[in-house]
Structure formats: structure tokens, C-alpha cells
């Protein structure tokens, strides 16, 4: 994987999209990021995201722990990234404060 591939952009414009992308069952939290690039379990990546409610871009270090291949019916190709590094709990808490009670409920539909 080249340096460019380890940066995954993700724009989160609303709470519904955040809810469908958030993966609370991952220890420390995580996000599903749609991508056509190929990744392997354990690849270290940085999710560069703009979450409308935070008002700024943030870079979230993580590792690939979920892979949704193109061949799956009714799903989007992409990867699940488990948060890592010293800011992982801060990011998890920020997302869960935005989602409120939704953070504890599975989304009716999800991206992964």
C-alpha cells in the first residue's frame, strides 16, 4: 500500500450518515469508510473526516479490521477502521455525544 492509499477521506454531513458509518461494536469505536482501494486486515490508515457537528476536519489514526468487498450484494465496498492512538477515546466520545441515544442502537440500514 502506498502512502497516498493510507489516507481515507470521509465527509459526514449529517447525523444519519454518521449513525450508518459508526461501528460502536469495535473496541474503542470505528468508522466504515467507502473506498474502491484494496486493503488488508491490520493495514494502518488515517481517516481524514469532516464531521459537520464538530466544525473542523480531523485526522483519525486507525487500522483496518473490516473489509466489505465489491461482490457483496446490497452493500458498499469499503473498510471498517478501528480507532487507534492517543485520541481514540476522545473521538469515540465526540461521536457518541453527537449521536446521543442513537449510539447505542443499531442503524436501520448501515454501510458495512
Biopython code that builds the backbone (N, CA, C, O; Angstrom):
import numpy as np
from Bio.PDB.StructureBuilder import StructureBuilder

atoms = [
    (1, "UNK", "N", (0.857, -1.174, 0.000)),
    (1, "UNK", "CA", (0.000, 0.000, 0.000)),
    (1, "UNK", "C", (0.901, 1.235, 0.000)),
    (1, "UNK", "O", (1.809, 1.351, 0.823)),
    (2, "UNK", "N", (0.642, 2.154, -0.929)),
    (2, "UNK", "CA", (1.471, 3.348, -0.962)),
    (2, "UNK", "C", (0.955, 4.392, 0.026)),
    (2, "UNK", "O", (-0.136, 4.261, 0.580)),
    (3, "UNK", "N", (1.761, 5.428, 0.231)),
    (3, "UNK", "CA", (1.458, 6.454, 1.223)),
    (3, "UNK", "C", (0.109, 7.114, 0.968)),
    (3, "UNK", "O", (-0.624, 7.415, 1.910)),
    (4, "UNK", "N", (-0.223, 7.341, -0.302)),
    (4, "UNK", "CA", (-1.472, 8.015, -0.652)),
    (4, "UNK", "C", (-2.679, 7.173, -0.245)),
    (4, "UNK", "O", (-3.699, 7.718, 0.175)),
    (5, "UNK", "N", (-2.571, 5.867, -0.366)),
    (5, "UNK", "CA", (-3.682, 4.978, -0.045)),
    (5, "UNK", "C", (-3.960, 4.897, 1.446)),
    (5, "UNK", "O", (-5.058, 4.502, 1.839)),
    (6, "UNK", "N", (-3.001, 5.258, 2.287)),
    (6, "UNK", "CA", (-3.263, 5.103, 3.715)),
    (6, "UNK", "C", (-4.088, 6.269, 4.272)),
    (6, "UNK", "O", (-4.417, 6.273, 5.459)),
    (7, "UNK", "N", (-4.425, 7.253, 3.436)),
    (7, "UNK", "CA", (-5.294, 8.352, 3.855)),
    (7, "UNK", "C", (-6.669, 8.136, 3.230)),
    (7, "UNK", "O", (-6.813, 8.101, 2.008)),
    (8, "UNK", "N", (-7.670, 7.993, 4.089)),
    (8, "UNK", "CA", (-9.042, 7.743, 3.638)),
    (8, "UNK", "C", (-9.913, 8.954, 3.936)),
    (8, "UNK", "O", (-10.142, 9.274, 5.103)),
    (9, "UNK", "N", (-10.404, 9.635, 2.904)),
    (9, "UNK", "CA", (-11.295, 10.778, 3.151)),
    (9, "UNK", "C", (-12.719, 10.313, 3.448)),
    (9, "UNK", "O", (-13.201, 9.342, 2.866)),
    (10, "UNK", "N", (-13.384, 11.018, 4.359)),
    (10, "UNK", "CA", (-14.772, 10.696, 4.703)),
    (10, "UNK", "C", (-15.482, 11.975, 5.116)),
    (10, "UNK", "O", (-15.105, 12.618, 6.096)),
    (11, "UNK", "N", (-16.511, 12.338, 4.361)),
    (11, "UNK", "CA", (-17.294, 13.530, 4.687)),
    (11, "UNK", "C", (-18.597, 13.083, 5.338)),
    (11, "UNK", "O", (-19.351, 12.293, 4.771)),
    (12, "UNK", "N", (-18.845, 13.597, 6.528)),
    (12, "UNK", "CA", (-20.052, 13.255, 7.278)),
    (12, "UNK", "C", (-20.887, 14.527, 7.412)),
    (12, "UNK", "O", (-20.587, 15.401, 8.226)),
    (13, "UNK", "N", (-21.932, 14.613, 6.602)),
    (13, "UNK", "CA", (-22.744, 15.829, 6.547)),
    (13, "UNK", "C", (-23.905, 15.862, 7.525)),
    (13, "UNK", "O", (-24.421, 16.933, 7.845)),
    (14, "UNK", "N", (-24.320, 14.689, 8.002)),
    (14, "UNK", "CA", (-25.488, 14.682, 8.885)),
    (14, "UNK", "C", (-25.420, 13.512, 9.863)),
    (14, "UNK", "O", (-24.613, 12.594, 9.716)),
    (15, "UNK", "N", (-26.281, 13.575, 10.851)),
    (15, "UNK", "CA", (-26.303, 12.572, 11.916)),
    (15, "UNK", "C", (-26.684, 11.189, 11.391)),
    (15, "UNK", "O", (-26.175, 10.181, 11.881)),
    (16, "UNK", "N", (-27.569, 11.132, 10.405)),
    (16, "UNK", "CA", (-27.982, 9.841, 9.840)),
    (16, "UNK", "C", (-26.793, 9.121, 9.210)),
    (16, "UNK", "O", (-26.598, 7.926, 9.430)),
    (17, "UNK", "N", (-25.998, 9.853, 8.425)),
    (17, "UNK", "CA", (-24.825, 9.231, 7.811)),
    (17, "UNK", "C", (-23.818, 8.797, 8.871)),
    (17, "UNK", "O", (-23.235, 7.717, 8.776)),
    (18, "UNK", "N", (-23.616, 9.641, 9.878)),
    (18, "UNK", "CA", (-22.701, 9.280, 10.966)),
    (18, "UNK", "C", (-23.163, 8.001, 11.643)),
    (18, "UNK", "O", (-22.351, 7.127, 11.947)),
    (19, "UNK", "N", (-24.457, 7.888, 11.879)),
    (19, "UNK", "CA", (-25.012, 6.695, 12.533)),
    (19, "UNK", "C", (-24.794, 5.446, 11.686)),
    (19, "UNK", "O", (-24.487, 4.382, 12.225)),
    (20, "UNK", "N", (-24.949, 5.561, 10.360)),
    (20, "UNK", "CA", (-24.772, 4.389, 9.493)),
    (20, "UNK", "C", (-23.300, 4.012, 9.326)),
    (20, "UNK", "O", (-22.985, 2.862, 9.022)),
    (21, "UNK", "N", (-22.402, 4.971, 9.523)),
    (21, "UNK", "CA", (-20.971, 4.694, 9.358)),
    (21, "UNK", "C", (-20.291, 4.282, 10.663)),
    (21, "UNK", "O", (-19.257, 3.615, 10.637)),
    (22, "UNK", "N", (-20.862, 4.672, 11.798)),
    (22, "UNK", "CA", (-20.226, 4.401, 13.094)),
    (22, "UNK", "C", (-20.306, 2.919, 13.432)),
    (22, "UNK", "O", (-21.344, 2.285, 13.240)),
    (23, "UNK", "N", (-19.219, 2.377, 13.932)),
    (23, "UNK", "CA", (-19.131, 0.961, 14.287)),
    (23, "UNK", "C", (-18.854, 0.848, 15.792)),
    (23, "UNK", "O", (-17.712, 0.625, 16.193)),
    (24, "UNK", "N", (-19.896, 1.001, 16.629)),
    (24, "UNK", "CA", (-19.689, 1.036, 18.079)),
    (24, "UNK", "C", (-19.240, -0.295, 18.669)),
    (24, "UNK", "O", (-18.699, -0.331, 19.774)),
    (25, "UNK", "N", (-19.457, -1.378, 17.952)),
    (25, "UNK", "CA", (-19.084, -2.695, 18.464)),
    (25, "UNK", "C", (-17.580, -2.940, 18.405)),
    (25, "UNK", "O", (-17.096, -3.918, 18.975)),
    (26, "UNK", "N", (-16.835, -2.075, 17.728)),
    (26, "UNK", "CA", (-15.385, -2.198, 17.716)),
    (26, "UNK", "C", (-14.824, -1.591, 18.998)),
    (26, "UNK", "O", (-15.214, -0.491, 19.390)),
    (27, "UNK", "N", (-13.925, -2.294, 19.640)),
    (27, "UNK", "CA", (-13.332, -1.787, 20.882)),
    (27, "UNK", "C", (-12.663, -0.443, 20.596)),
    (27, "UNK", "O", (-11.767, -0.359, 19.756)),
    (28, "UNK", "N", (-13.093, 0.592, 21.285)),
    (28, "UNK", "CA", (-12.569, 1.931, 21.057)),
    (28, "UNK", "C", (-13.284, 2.676, 19.943)),
    (28, "UNK", "O", (-12.978, 3.838, 19.676)),
    (29, "UNK", "N", (-14.240, 2.011, 19.287)),
    (29, "UNK", "CA", (-15.012, 2.643, 18.224)),
    (29, "UNK", "C", (-14.335, 2.558, 16.869)),
    (29, "UNK", "O", (-13.158, 2.216, 16.755)),
    (30, "UNK", "N", (-15.112, 2.877, 15.850)),
    (30, "UNK", "CA", (-14.581, 2.854, 14.496)),
    (30, "UNK", "C", (-15.590, 3.407, 13.510)),
    (30, "UNK", "O", (-16.744, 3.668, 13.851)),
    (31, "UNK", "N", (-15.135, 3.577, 12.289)),
    (31, "UNK", "CA", (-15.984, 4.082, 11.212)),
    (31, "UNK", "C", (-15.833, 3.218, 9.978)),
    (31, "UNK", "O", (-14.754, 2.696, 9.697)),
    (32, "UNK", "N", (-16.923, 3.073, 9.245)),
    (32, "UNK", "CA", (-16.862, 2.427, 7.938)),
    (32, "UNK", "C", (-16.593, 3.520, 6.912)),
    (32, "UNK", "O", (-17.270, 4.548, 6.892)),
    (33, "UNK", "N", (-15.598, 3.287, 6.059)),
    (33, "UNK", "CA", (-15.223, 4.266, 5.047)),
    (33, "UNK", "C", (-15.360, 3.635, 3.665)),
    (33, "UNK", "O", (-14.642, 2.685, 3.352)),
    (34, "UNK", "N", (-16.269, 4.144, 2.834)),
    (34, "UNK", "CA", (-16.383, 3.632, 1.469)),
    (34, "UNK", "C", (-15.097, 3.923, 0.686)),
    (34, "UNK", "O", (-14.577, 5.037, 0.731)),
    (35, "UNK", "N", (-14.598, 2.929, -0.018)),
    (35, "UNK", "CA", (-13.397, 3.092, -0.831)),
    (35, "UNK", "C", (-13.322, 1.980, -1.861)),
    (35, "UNK", "O", (-13.763, 0.858, -1.611)),
    (36, "UNK", "N", (-12.764, 2.295, -3.011)),
    (36, "UNK", "CA", (-12.526, 1.290, -4.045)),
    (36, "UNK", "C", (-11.127, 0.688, -3.941)),
    (36, "UNK", "O", (-10.816, -0.284, -4.630)),
    (37, "UNK", "N", (-10.289, 1.257, -3.088)),
    (37, "UNK", "CA", (-8.927, 0.754, -2.919)),
    (37, "UNK", "C", (-8.930, -0.559, -2.152)),
    (37, "UNK", "O", (-9.826, -0.830, -1.353)),
    (38, "UNK", "N", (-7.919, -1.360, -2.408)),
    (38, "UNK", "CA", (-7.777, -2.644, -1.719)),
    (38, "UNK", "C", (-6.949, -2.476, -0.454)),
    (38, "UNK", "O", (-5.893, -1.845, -0.457)),
    (39, "UNK", "N", (-7.456, -3.056, 0.621)),
    (39, "UNK", "CA", (-6.767, -3.029, 1.905)),
    (39, "UNK", "C", (-6.733, -4.435, 2.483)),
    (39, "UNK", "O", (-7.469, -5.321, 2.049)),
    (40, "UNK", "N", (-5.874, -4.619, 3.461)),
    (40, "UNK", "CA", (-5.746, -5.896, 4.158)),
    (40, "UNK", "C", (-5.990, -5.662, 5.644)),
    (40, "UNK", "O", (-5.798, -4.557, 6.151)),
    (41, "UNK", "N", (-6.413, -6.709, 6.328)),
    (41, "UNK", "CA", (-6.605, -6.605, 7.772)),
    (41, "UNK", "C", (-5.301, -6.167, 8.422)),
    (41, "UNK", "O", (-4.231, -6.697, 8.120)),
    (42, "UNK", "N", (-5.405, -5.197, 9.316)),
    (42, "UNK", "CA", (-4.240, -4.714, 10.028)),
    (42, "UNK", "C", (-3.544, -3.526, 9.372)),
    (42, "UNK", "O", (-2.665, -2.919, 9.983)),
    (43, "UNK", "N", (-3.921, -3.178, 8.132)),
    (43, "UNK", "CA", (-3.314, -2.012, 7.491)),
    (43, "UNK", "C", (-3.565, -0.774, 8.350)),
    (43, "UNK", "O", (-4.679, -0.550, 8.825)),
    (44, "UNK", "N", (-2.533, 0.014, 8.538)),
    (44, "UNK", "CA", (-2.681, 1.258, 9.294)),
    (44, "UNK", "C", (-3.063, 2.371, 8.333)),
    (44, "UNK", "O", (-2.421, 2.573, 7.302)),
    (45, "UNK", "N", (-4.123, 3.091, 8.693)),
    (45, "UNK", "CA", (-4.647, 4.152, 7.838)),
    (45, "UNK", "C", (-4.967, 5.381, 8.688)),
    (45, "UNK", "O", (-4.957, 5.329, 9.918)),
    (46, "UNK", "N", (-5.244, 6.469, 8.009)),
    (46, "UNK", "CA", (-5.696, 7.690, 8.676)),
    (46, "UNK", "C", (-6.982, 8.116, 7.990)),
    (46, "UNK", "O", (-6.999, 8.370, 6.785)),
    (47, "UNK", "N", (-8.055, 8.192, 8.757)),
    (47, "UNK", "CA", (-9.329, 8.670, 8.240)),
    (47, "UNK", "C", (-9.347, 10.185, 8.432)),
    (47, "UNK", "O", (-9.322, 10.684, 9.557)),
    (48, "UNK", "N", (-9.391, 10.897, 7.321)),
    (48, "UNK", "CA", (-9.488, 12.354, 7.377)),
    (48, "UNK", "C", (-10.952, 12.681, 7.148)),
    (48, "UNK", "O", (-11.487, 12.490, 6.056)),
    (49, "UNK", "N", (-11.581, 13.172, 8.185)),
    (49, "UNK", "CA", (-13.019, 13.380, 8.118)),
    (49, "UNK", "C", (-13.410, 14.799, 8.505)),
    (49, "UNK", "O", (-12.732, 15.493, 9.262)),
    (50, "UNK", "N", (-14.512, 15.173, 7.953)),
    (50, "UNK", "CA", (-15.120, 16.445, 8.297)),
    (50, "UNK", "C", (-16.503, 16.104, 8.837)),
    (50, "UNK", "O", (-17.408, 15.762, 8.075)),
    (51, "UNK", "N", (-16.661, 16.197, 10.149)),
    (51, "UNK", "CA", (-17.951, 15.912, 10.778)),
    (51, "UNK", "C", (-18.619, 17.257, 11.029)),
    (51, "UNK", "O", (-18.129, 18.078, 11.804)),
    (52, "UNK", "N", (-19.739, 17.464, 10.362)),
    (52, "UNK", "CA", (-20.413, 18.765, 10.393)),
    (52, "UNK", "C", (-20.578, 19.307, 11.811)),
    (52, "UNK", "O", (-20.423, 20.510, 12.023)),
    (53, "UNK", "N", (-20.881, 18.471, 12.766)),
    (53, "UNK", "CA", (-21.173, 18.909, 14.135)),
    (53, "UNK", "C", (-19.935, 19.342, 14.912)),
    (53, "UNK", "O", (-20.043, 20.042, 15.919)),
    (54, "UNK", "N", (-18.763, 18.927, 14.448)),
    (54, "UNK", "CA", (-17.538, 19.310, 15.136)),
    (54, "UNK", "C", (-16.961, 20.603, 14.574)),
    (54, "UNK", "O", (-16.161, 21.268, 15.232)),
    (55, "UNK", "N", (-17.368, 20.958, 13.358)),
    (55, "UNK", "CA", (-16.946, 22.218, 12.765)),
    (55, "UNK", "C", (-15.498, 22.278, 12.312)),
    (55, "UNK", "O", (-14.977, 23.366, 12.068)),
    (56, "UNK", "N", (-14.836, 21.130, 12.196)),
    (56, "UNK", "CA", (-13.455, 21.127, 11.736)),
    (56, "UNK", "C", (-13.103, 19.767, 11.165)),
    (56, "UNK", "O", (-13.790, 18.777, 11.415)),
    (57, "UNK", "N", (-12.031, 19.730, 10.398)),
    (57, "UNK", "CA", (-11.523, 18.462, 9.878)),
    (57, "UNK", "C", (-10.668, 17.807, 10.945)),
    (57, "UNK", "O", (-9.934, 18.479, 11.671)),
    (58, "UNK", "N", (-10.770, 16.505, 11.032)),
    (58, "UNK", "CA", (-9.926, 15.776, 11.973)),
    (58, "UNK", "C", (-9.295, 14.578, 11.278)),
    (58, "UNK", "O", (-9.862, 14.014, 10.343)),
    (59, "UNK", "N", (-8.130, 14.206, 11.744)),
    (59, "UNK", "CA", (-7.428, 13.032, 11.231)),
    (59, "UNK", "C", (-7.459, 11.976, 12.328)),
    (59, "UNK", "O", (-6.983, 12.198, 13.441)),
    (60, "UNK", "N", (-8.026, 10.828, 11.992)),
    (60, "UNK", "CA", (-8.180, 9.757, 12.979)),
    (60, "UNK", "C", (-7.307, 8.573, 12.574)),
    (60, "UNK", "O", (-7.571, 7.941, 11.552)),
    (61, "UNK", "N", (-6.280, 8.265, 13.349)),
    (61, "UNK", "CA", (-5.481, 7.082, 13.038)),
    (61, "UNK", "C", (-6.258, 5.817, 13.396)),
    (61, "UNK", "O", (-7.040, 5.792, 14.347)),
    (62, "UNK", "N", (-6.021, 4.775, 12.611)),
    (62, "UNK", "CA", (-6.690, 3.521, 12.899)),
    (62, "UNK", "C", (-6.108, 2.385, 12.091)),
    (62, "UNK", "O", (-5.131, 2.543, 11.359)),
    (63, "UNK", "N", (-6.743, 1.227, 12.247)),
    (63, "UNK", "CA", (-6.312, 0.066, 11.456)),
    (63, "UNK", "C", (-7.537, -0.615, 10.874)),
    (63, "UNK", "O", (-8.623, -0.588, 11.452)),
    (64, "UNK", "N", (-7.336, -1.219, 9.728)),
    (64, "UNK", "CA", (-8.417, -1.900, 9.018)),
    (64, "UNK", "C", (-8.754, -3.199, 9.753)),
    (64, "UNK", "O", (-7.899, -4.064, 9.940)),
    (65, "UNK", "N", (-10.025, -3.315, 10.168)),
    (65, "UNK", "CA", (-10.473, -4.518, 10.875)),
    (65, "UNK", "C", (-11.717, -5.125, 10.216)),
    (65, "UNK", "O", (-12.214, -6.161, 10.659)),
    (66, "UNK", "N", (-12.213, -4.483, 9.167)),
    (66, "UNK", "CA", (-13.427, -4.939, 8.490)),
    (66, "UNK", "C", (-13.256, -4.633, 7.009)),
    (66, "UNK", "O", (-12.853, -3.528, 6.645)),
    (67, "UNK", "N", (-13.557, -5.599, 6.160)),
    (67, "UNK", "CA", (-13.454, -5.382, 4.716)),
    (67, "UNK", "C", (-14.758, -5.809, 4.061)),
    (67, "UNK", "O", (-15.188, -6.955, 4.193)),
    (68, "UNK", "N", (-15.384, -4.873, 3.351)),
    (68, "UNK", "CA", (-16.598, -5.167, 2.580)),
    (68, "UNK", "C", (-16.201, -5.130, 1.110)),
    (68, "UNK", "O", (-15.933, -4.071, 0.542)),
    (69, "UNK", "N", (-16.173, -6.306, 0.518)),
    (69, "UNK", "CA", (-15.752, -6.423, -0.874)),
    (69, "UNK", "C", (-16.863, -5.999, -1.825)),
    (69, "UNK", "O", (-18.035, -5.941, -1.453)),
    (70, "UNK", "N", (-16.474, -5.708, -3.047)),
    (70, "UNK", "CA", (-17.407, -5.276, -4.072)),
    (70, "UNK", "C", (-18.463, -6.337, -4.368)),
    (70, "UNK", "O", (-19.570, -6.005, -4.793)),
    (71, "UNK", "N", (-18.139, -7.584, -4.154)),
    (71, "UNK", "CA", (-19.026, -8.684, -4.530)),
    (71, "UNK", "C", (-20.234, -8.875, -3.617)),
    (71, "UNK", "O", (-21.147, -9.626, -3.961)),
    (72, "UNK", "N", (-20.257, -8.223, -2.483)),
    (72, "UNK", "CA", (-21.384, -8.395, -1.556)),
    (72, "UNK", "C", (-22.617, -7.672, -2.065)),
    (72, "UNK", "O", (-22.554, -6.497, -2.427)),
    (73, "UNK", "N", (-23.723, -8.368, -2.091)),
    (73, "UNK", "CA", (-24.979, -7.765, -2.540)),
    (73, "UNK", "C", (-25.484, -6.759, -1.513)),
    (73, "UNK", "O", (-25.331, -6.960, -0.309)),
    (74, "UNK", "N", (-26.075, -5.698, -1.987)),
    (74, "UNK", "CA", (-26.687, -4.670, -1.140)),
    (74, "UNK", "C", (-25.738, -4.054, -0.121)),
    (74, "UNK", "O", (-26.162, -3.643, 0.959)),
    (75, "UNK", "N", (-24.472, -3.990, -0.459)),
    (75, "UNK", "CA", (-23.537, -3.335, 0.453)),
    (75, "UNK", "C", (-22.565, -2.495, -0.353)),
    (75, "UNK", "O", (-22.403, -2.680, -1.559)),
    (76, "UNK", "N", (-21.939, -1.593, 0.324)),
    (76, "UNK", "CA", (-20.985, -0.698, -0.293)),
    (76, "UNK", "C", (-19.585, -1.231, -0.066)),
    (76, "UNK", "O", (-19.285, -1.742, 1.013)),
    (77, "UNK", "N", (-18.723, -1.120, -1.064)),
    (77, "UNK", "CA", (-17.349, -1.538, -0.900)),
    (77, "UNK", "C", (-16.634, -0.548, 0.005)),
    (77, "UNK", "O", (-16.805, 0.664, -0.131)),
    (78, "UNK", "N", (-15.840, -1.065, 0.920)),
    (78, "UNK", "CA", (-15.094, -0.184, 1.806)),
    (78, "UNK", "C", (-14.450, -0.955, 2.936)),
    (78, "UNK", "O", (-14.371, -2.183, 2.913)),
    (79, "UNK", "N", (-13.989, -0.203, 3.929)),
    (79, "UNK", "CA", (-13.303, -0.813, 5.063)),
    (79, "UNK", "C", (-13.802, -0.233, 6.376)),
    (79, "UNK", "O", (-14.198, 0.931, 6.453)),
    (80, "UNK", "N", (-13.775, -1.062, 7.399)),
    (80, "UNK", "CA", (-14.047, -0.627, 8.760)),
    (80, "UNK", "C", (-12.724, -0.326, 9.419)),
    (80, "UNK", "O", (-11.816, -1.158, 9.427)),
    (81, "UNK", "N", (-12.617, 0.867, 9.971)),
    (81, "UNK", "CA", (-11.366, 1.305, 10.593)),
    (81, "UNK", "C", (-11.590, 1.461, 12.096)),
    (81, "UNK", "O", (-12.409, 2.264, 12.542)),
    (82, "UNK", "N", (-10.844, 0.675, 12.859)),
    (82, "UNK", "CA", (-10.895, 0.770, 14.324)),
    (82, "UNK", "C", (-9.964, 1.892, 14.759)),
    (82, "UNK", "O", (-8.801, 1.935, 14.359)),
    (83, "UNK", "N", (-10.482, 2.798, 15.580)),
    (83, "UNK", "CA", (-9.685, 3.924, 16.040)),
    (83, "UNK", "C", (-8.485, 3.431, 16.839)),
    (83, "UNK", "O", (-8.579, 2.453, 17.580)),
    (84, "UNK", "N", (-7.347, 4.124, 16.679)),
    (84, "UNK", "CA", (-6.163, 3.792, 17.468)),
    (84, "UNK", "C", (-5.459, 5.096, 17.852)),
    (84, "UNK", "O", (-5.871, 6.182, 17.445)),
    (85, "UNK", "N", (-4.427, 4.970, 18.616)),
    (85, "UNK", "CA", (-3.666, 6.148, 19.008)),
    (85, "UNK", "C", (-4.231, 6.811, 20.253)),
    (85, "UNK", "O", (-5.250, 6.381, 20.794)),
    (86, "UNK", "N", (-3.559, 7.863, 20.699)),
    (86, "UNK", "CA", (-3.922, 8.509, 21.962)),
    (86, "UNK", "C", (-5.256, 9.246, 21.935)),
    (86, "UNK", "O", (-5.808, 9.539, 22.995)),
    (87, "UNK", "N", (-5.789, 9.554, 20.751)),
    (87, "UNK", "CA", (-7.042, 10.316, 20.682)),
    (87, "UNK", "C", (-8.268, 9.436, 20.460)),
    (87, "UNK", "O", (-9.375, 9.953, 20.313)),
    (88, "UNK", "N", (-8.090, 8.112, 20.432)),
    (88, "UNK", "CA", (-9.209, 7.243, 20.069)),
    (88, "UNK", "C", (-10.419, 7.397, 20.988)),
    (88, "UNK", "O", (-11.549, 7.408, 20.499)),
    (89, "UNK", "N", (-10.224, 7.514, 22.281)),
    (89, "UNK", "CA", (-11.367, 7.646, 23.188)),
    (89, "UNK", "C", (-12.028, 9.017, 23.052)),
    (89, "UNK", "O", (-13.246, 9.135, 23.185)),
    (90, "UNK", "N", (-11.241, 10.035, 22.791)),
    (90, "UNK", "CA", (-11.786, 11.379, 22.593)),
    (90, "UNK", "C", (-12.689, 11.404, 21.351)),
    (90, "UNK", "O", (-13.768, 11.996, 21.374)),
    (91, "UNK", "N", (-12.240, 10.761, 20.276)),
    (91, "UNK", "CA", (-13.029, 10.689, 19.035)),
    (91, "UNK", "C", (-14.300, 9.894, 19.284)),
    (91, "UNK", "O", (-15.388, 10.323, 18.898)),
    (92, "UNK", "N", (-14.171, 8.736, 19.927)),
    (92, "UNK", "CA", (-15.327, 7.881, 20.226)),
    (92, "UNK", "C", (-16.365, 8.658, 21.041)),
    (92, "UNK", "O", (-17.555, 8.625, 20.728)),
    (93, "UNK", "N", (-15.912, 9.352, 22.081)),
    (93, "UNK", "CA", (-16.836, 10.114, 22.929)),
    (93, "UNK", "C", (-17.477, 11.274, 22.162)),
    (93, "UNK", "O", (-18.651, 11.576, 22.375)),
    (94, "UNK", "N", (-16.725, 11.923, 21.278)),
    (94, "UNK", "CA", (-17.280, 13.019, 20.479)),
    (94, "UNK", "C", (-18.383, 12.504, 19.558)),
    (94, "UNK", "O", (-19.442, 13.121, 19.445)),
    (95, "UNK", "N", (-18.132, 11.378, 18.903)),
    (95, "UNK", "CA", (-19.142, 10.793, 18.010)),
    (95, "UNK", "C", (-20.370, 10.372, 18.804)),
    (95, "UNK", "O", (-21.500, 10.634, 18.392)),
    (96, "UNK", "N", (-20.153, 9.725, 19.934)),
    (96, "UNK", "CA", (-21.285, 9.264, 20.742)),
    (96, "UNK", "C", (-22.071, 10.426, 21.351)),
    (96, "UNK", "O", (-23.273, 10.297, 21.582)),
    (97, "UNK", "N", (-21.419, 11.545, 21.613)),
    (97, "UNK", "CA", (-22.164, 12.701, 22.123)),
    (97, "UNK", "C", (-23.016, 13.317, 21.010)),
    (97, "UNK", "O", (-24.109, 13.818, 21.273)),
    (98, "UNK", "N", (-22.524, 13.284, 19.776)),
    (98, "UNK", "CA", (-23.311, 13.767, 18.635)),
    (98, "UNK", "C", (-24.516, 12.860, 18.419)),
    (98, "UNK", "O", (-25.632, 13.336, 18.211)),
    (99, "UNK", "N", (-24.284, 11.559, 18.470)),
    (99, "UNK", "CA", (-25.367, 10.596, 18.204)),
    (99, "UNK", "C", (-26.350, 10.470, 19.364)),
    (99, "UNK", "O", (-27.508, 10.109, 19.150)),
    (100, "UNK", "N", (-25.917, 10.757, 20.573)),
    (100, "UNK", "CA", (-26.799, 10.609, 21.731)),
    (100, "UNK", "C", (-27.249, 9.165, 21.890)),
    (100, "UNK", "O", (-26.425, 8.253, 21.818)),
    (101, "UNK", "N", (-28.544, 8.941, 22.106)),
    (101, "UNK", "CA", (-29.080, 7.591, 22.294)),
    (101, "UNK", "C", (-28.898, 6.704, 21.068)),
    (101, "UNK", "O", (-28.881, 5.479, 21.191)),
    (102, "UNK", "N", (-28.763, 7.303, 19.888)),
    (102, "UNK", "CA", (-28.567, 6.514, 18.662)),
    (102, "UNK", "C", (-27.277, 5.696, 18.704)),
    (102, "UNK", "O", (-27.179, 4.655, 18.056)),
    (103, "UNK", "N", (-26.299, 6.164, 19.459)),
    (103, "UNK", "CA", (-25.009, 5.465, 19.528)),
    (103, "UNK", "C", (-25.166, 4.054, 20.073)),
    (103, "UNK", "O", (-24.352, 3.178, 19.781)),
    (104, "UNK", "N", (-26.210, 3.832, 20.864)),
    (104, "UNK", "CA", (-26.420, 2.512, 21.472)),
    (104, "UNK", "C", (-27.352, 1.633, 20.647)),
    (104, "UNK", "O", (-27.536, 0.457, 20.958)),
    (105, "UNK", "N", (-27.941, 2.203, 19.592)),
    (105, "UNK", "CA", (-28.898, 1.453, 18.768)),
    (105, "UNK", "C", (-28.302, 1.200, 17.395)),
    (105, "UNK", "O", (-27.652, 2.078, 16.827)),
    (106, "UNK", "N", (-28.518, 0.007, 16.859)),
    (106, "UNK", "CA", (-28.031, -0.240, 15.501)),
    (106, "UNK", "C", (-28.834, 0.597, 14.505)),
    (106, "UNK", "O", (-30.033, 0.807, 14.684)),
    (107, "UNK", "N", (-28.175, 1.062, 13.475)),
    (107, "UNK", "CA", (-28.846, 1.813, 12.427)),
    (107, "UNK", "C", (-29.787, 0.871, 11.673)),
    (107, "UNK", "O", (-29.492, -0.314, 11.516)),
    (108, "UNK", "N", (-30.907, 1.396, 11.213)),
    (108, "UNK", "CA", (-31.838, 0.577, 10.433)),
    (108, "UNK", "C", (-31.188, 0.073, 9.172)),
    (108, "UNK", "O", (-31.452, -1.045, 8.729)),
    (109, "UNK", "N", (-30.342, 0.891, 8.593)),
    (109, "UNK", "CA", (-29.508, 0.435, 7.487)),
    (109, "UNK", "C", (-28.104, 0.925, 7.802)),
    (109, "UNK", "O", (-27.926, 1.954, 8.454)),
    (110, "UNK", "N", (-27.125, 0.192, 7.341)),
    (110, "UNK", "CA", (-25.750, 0.614, 7.589)),
    (110, "UNK", "C", (-24.934, 0.406, 6.344)),
    (110, "UNK", "O", (-25.360, -0.294, 5.425)),
    (111, "UNK", "N", (-23.779, 0.999, 6.306)),
    (111, "UNK", "CA", (-22.920, 0.952, 5.122)),
    (111, "UNK", "C", (-22.027, -0.267, 5.078)),
    (111, "UNK", "O", (-21.426, -0.537, 4.039)),
    (112, "UNK", "N", (-21.916, -1.006, 6.153)),
    (112, "UNK", "CA", (-20.960, -2.110, 6.200)),
    (112, "UNK", "C", (-21.623, -3.468, 6.163)),
    (112, "UNK", "O", (-20.939, -4.491, 6.196)),
]
sb = StructureBuilder()
sb.init_structure("model")
sb.init_model(0)
sb.init_chain("A")
sb.init_seg("    ")
for serial, (resi, resn, name, xyz) in enumerate(atoms, 1):
    if name == "N":
        sb.init_residue(resn, " ", resi, " ")
    sb.init_atom(name, np.array(xyz, "f"), 0.0, 1.0, " ", f" {name:<3s}", serial, name[0])
structure = sb.get_structure()
